[in-house]
Amino acid sequence: MANEPLVDQDGSSVSSATAPGTRWPSRDEWAMTLDAARDLALDYVASVPESPVSRHASPGEMAPRFAEPLPVSGYAPEEALRDWYERARPGIVQTSGPRYFGFVNGGGTPAALAADWLASAIDQNAATWLMSPAAAQTEETVMRWILELFGLPASWSGALTSGATMANLSGLAAARQWASLQLGFDAARDGLGGQPVIPVLGSTEVHQSAAKALAILGLGRGALRTIPAREGVIDLDEFDRALSACDGPAIIIANAGEVNTGAFDPIRAMAERCAAHPGGAWLHVDGAFGLYAALSPAHRPLLDGIELADSVASDAHKWLNVPYDCGFVLVRDAASSRGAFGGNAAYLRFAGDALPWSAIDFVPELSRRFRGLSVWCALRSAGREGYEEIVQRSLANAAHFGAWVERQPSLELLAPVHLNVVCFRYRGAGEAGERLDALNDAAIEMIQRSGVAYVSGTRWQGRAAIRAAFDNWATGGADVAALESIVAEVAGRLPAPDGVAEPV
Ligand SMILES: Cc1ncc(COP(=O)(O)O)c(C=O)c1O
């Protein structure tokens, strides 16, 4: 680990300035620093195809590498970059690579990654038009493109968020605002104290981030009336009954792509019931990755009726493959979002003009990263066709892997492959219940430690399960074959009942 500035043979420093100081660095000094980042980034991205996907650096291994106290004096920025890289290297997981099938993580297309660098260099505050016309115009354009890409009405609007968690929060904040006005108060102004409870309906499979949003919004996780789901899909009869039992306005959360299996709630049927509900109902759709079904003609029907929703949350750092972090919230009617988030301090006004669109009307933050640049370049570079190809290839990969799982006697497919998530498990050799769960948990760890491919685990219908999600822009047939080979290899190494697993 280098702590000293680089020194030439004659003893003069060849690294750029240490403490930032007041002098703006010269072009050469900037180049020295930015080239160091470029070299490390290039090293990294070029090595992705050959490198192990995962590293299992434990906290015990990582902590000593970062154990020193706050440095009193510094050294050149490029030294800091290289120092960090060496220290952190054992803990870098190649989530952005084509053999990472864990959770639902995307990577970054070259255009998106390069644009993300540029966004840092330009360092715009994407809060308001006044702060950056470039960032505001880019984001407004990107939101228009996103609506077009997913076939949603051009009259909708929205803004970029840090991910689907914040998109769920932002959509549900608009829902809460709408519901409060129906009940004769203004949640943003009055708060919820002493007001009637606003019921929220969703299936047992609502994503934890939406439940968390209810907690943050003061509606309370307890406000969520969970409707049973069959194979991940909300039971419509039970939903009908629960909605009929609501006297006043209700907020409904539908899944477009349940996280464990990719199952979809029947959005049109739910929207029709919302429209018929005497007290009114706001339909919020969590389409963190499921919204991308719109890019495959064969899968688009899963989203049937989404144009009837009131708000939609989705991610760009998943299937759009822009670097972390980036998601977006879309709303039918901006008024509820403005009610929830608007409120212009005098010092933020733009020359007294009312702007037709302002990002901060849709999301909680004021100061914001310029995420729009990465999304703009990603979409501009790949175009609609590029993203249709990525999504359809991902779906073909998922279908291929799912069919392969079904053919393996050692494996069991736990749910139909609705979209891009394959949920499966090992059958074991006669184990059941907790012992079979433990065996599958062990198998997940063996696959992860192999470094060949990465899958993650879950519990599905009370049983340990393995998930493989296909949404990386670069995943091809050879990567799917690598996944299949390691899953098959682990099957052969799983512990016999009461035995010990062989390491892979
Ligand atoms: C269905 C669903 N909703 C919400 C989220 C939360 O998204 P984020 O991690 O981008 O906040 C996820 C993440 O996996 C998800 O799959």
The ligand as an SDF file (V2000), in Angstrom:
LIG
                    3D

 16 16  0  0  0  0  0  0  0  0999 V2000
  -39.7450   -5.6850   -6.9110 C   0  0  0  0  0  0  0  0  0  0  0  0
  -38.7420   -4.7760   -6.2710 C   0  0  0  0  0  0  0  0  0  0  0  0
  -39.1450   -3.6230   -5.7320 N   0  0  0  0  0  0  0  0  0  0  0  0
  -38.2780   -2.7700   -5.1600 C   0  0  0  0  0  0  0  0  0  0  0  0
  -36.9340   -3.0590   -5.1020 C   0  0  0  0  0  0  0  0  0  0  0  0
  -36.0040   -2.0890   -4.4290 C   0  0  0  0  0  0  0  0  0  0  0  0
  -35.1370   -1.5710   -5.3900 O   0  0  0  0  0  0  0  0  0  0  0  0
  -33.7940   -0.7830   -5.0340 P   0  0  0  0  0  0  0  0  0  0  0  0
  -32.8750   -1.8190   -4.4750 O   0  0  0  0  0  0  0  0  0  0  0  0
  -33.3510   -0.2480   -6.3340 O   0  0  0  0  0  0  0  0  0  0  0  0
  -34.1080    0.2750   -4.0440 O   0  0  0  0  0  0  0  0  0  0  0  0
  -36.4630   -4.2460   -5.6500 C   0  0  0  0  0  0  0  0  0  0  0  0
  -35.0320   -4.5900   -5.5750 C   0  0  0  0  0  0  0  0  0  0  0  0
  -34.6160   -5.6900   -5.8600 O   0  0  0  0  0  0  0  0  0  0  0  0
  -37.3870   -5.1260   -6.2670 C   0  0  0  0  0  0  0  0  0  0  0  0
  -36.9800   -6.2670   -6.8380 O   0  0  0  0  0  0  0  0  0  0  0  0
  1  2  1  0
  2  3  1  0
  2 15  2  0
  3  4  2  0
  4  5  1  0
  5  6  1  0
  5 12  2  0
  6  7  1  0
  7  8  1  0
  8  9  2  0
  8 10  1  0
  8 11  1  0
 12 13  1  0
 12 15  1  0
 13 14  2  0
 15 16  1  0
M  END
$$$$
